Amino acid sequence: MRMYDRYLLTLAIVLSIINIVLAVFNVSNFAGYYIGNVIAFMVITLLFVHFNQQARRALTVVSSILFAGFLVIAIFKVVDILAIN
């Protein structure tokens, strides 16, 4: 099995498990699913560091975009907490 195949298979299995666990525990907000999936994506991507240069560059761009979304959600949560007080 090629490294790309193992990467995609691992990513699919782990993200599916995370989504199933979150559904079982009745997580109903989008932020919980998004943050859980982004963290898992980044960890799995870091574990598969032996890609060629072009694949690593593309995954870095995707990771940067996902991390920017994570920061937006975090900023909204902080603003929400500060607005309550």
C-alpha positions as CSV (number, residue, x, y, z in Angstrom):
1,M,0.0,0.0,0.0
2,R,1.4,3.4,-1.0
3,M,2.0,6.1,1.5
4,Y,-0.8,8.3,0.1
5,D,-3.2,5.5,0.4
6,R,-2.3,4.9,4.0
7,Y,-2.6,8.6,4.7
8,L,-6.1,8.8,3.2
9,L,-7.2,5.6,4.8
10,T,-6.0,6.8,8.2
11,L,-7.5,10.2,7.8
12,A,-10.9,8.7,6.8
13,I,-11.0,6.2,9.7
14,V,-9.9,8.7,12.4
15,L,-12.2,11.5,11.2
16,S,-15.1,9.0,11.0
17,I,-14.4,7.8,14.6
18,I,-14.2,11.4,15.9
19,N,-17.5,12.3,14.2
20,I,-19.3,9.2,15.5
21,V,-18.0,9.8,19.1
22,L,-19.1,13.4,18.9
23,A,-22.6,12.4,17.6
24,V,-22.9,9.8,20.4
25,F,-22.2,12.5,23.0
26,N,-24.8,14.8,21.4
27,V,-22.4,17.6,20.4
28,S,-24.7,19.9,18.5
29,N,-22.5,22.8,17.6
30,F,-20.5,23.1,14.4
31,A,-17.4,24.4,16.3
32,G,-17.0,21.2,18.2
33,Y,-17.0,19.1,15.0
34,Y,-14.8,21.5,13.2
35,I,-12.2,21.8,15.9
36,G,-12.0,18.1,16.5
37,N,-11.6,17.3,12.8
38,V,-9.0,20.1,12.2
39,I,-6.9,18.9,15.2
40,A,-7.0,15.3,13.9
41,F,-6.2,16.4,10.4
42,M,-3.2,18.3,11.5
43,V,-1.9,15.6,13.8
44,I,-2.2,12.9,11.1
45,T,-0.7,15.2,8.5
46,L,2.3,15.7,10.8
47,L,2.7,12.0,11.3
48,F,3.0,11.5,7.5
49,V,5.9,13.8,6.9
50,H,7.6,11.8,4.2
51,F,5.6,13.1,1.3
52,N,7.2,14.7,-1.7
53,Q,7.7,18.5,-1.8
54,Q,4.7,19.3,-3.9
55,A,2.3,17.2,-1.6
56,R,3.8,18.8,1.5
57,R,3.3,22.2,0.1
58,A,-0.3,21.5,-0.8
59,L,-1.0,20.0,2.6
60,T,0.6,23.1,4.3
61,V,-1.8,25.4,2.4
62,V,-4.8,23.3,3.4
63,S,-3.6,23.2,7.0
64,S,-3.2,27.0,7.0
65,I,-6.7,27.5,5.8
66,L,-8.1,25.1,8.3
67,F,-6.1,26.8,11.1
68,A,-7.4,30.2,10.1
69,G,-10.9,28.8,10.5
70,F,-10.0,27.5,13.9
71,L,-8.7,30.9,14.9
72,V,-12.0,32.6,13.7
73,I,-14.0,30.2,15.8
74,A,-11.7,30.8,18.8
75,I,-12.0,34.6,18.4
76,F,-15.8,34.4,18.2
77,K,-15.9,32.3,21.4
78,V,-13.6,34.7,23.2
79,V,-15.8,37.7,22.1
80,D,-18.9,35.8,23.2
81,I,-17.4,35.1,26.6
82,L,-16.2,38.7,27.1
83,A,-19.6,40.1,25.9
84,I,-21.5,38.2,28.6
85,N,-19.4,39.8,31.4
